[in-house]
């Protein structure tokens, strides 16, 4: 009888791990698909392009950076709001980008980021406004307007 119990537990464990791995891979694929969709207005900053896409770009217009991670639940709430900001304010007024904190570890240390999501607005190569945590769209609008 104990052999069957052990086999049952092992099978249950294998099925659970397999389901977890498939779900994780599915989330990663879905995230990548959203990031590369032609309808998506917000640029996901590739590794190695942070200086160009954020610091240098902020010398010509403000840049709103959404620092996020795939494991961060509140980051998923904020993500669609970034598209709305870009659409509402327009690409001439502000550039909106996303920075994956798992990929850009040096940037996380550079700005001493602890909580996610972290929204930072850059002007002239420097951060001028920062907000940690998820927020409703009305508050996000105020945050952006206050920095423009």
Buried (B, 14 or more C-beta within 10 A) or exposed (E): EEEEEEEEEEEEEEEEEEEEEEEEEEEEEEBEEBBEEEEBBBBBBEEEBBEEBBBEBBEEBBBBBBBBBBEBEBBBBBBEBBBBBBEEBEEEEBBBBBBBBEBBEEBBEEBEBEEBBBBBBBBEEEBBBBBBEBBEEEEBBEBBEEBB
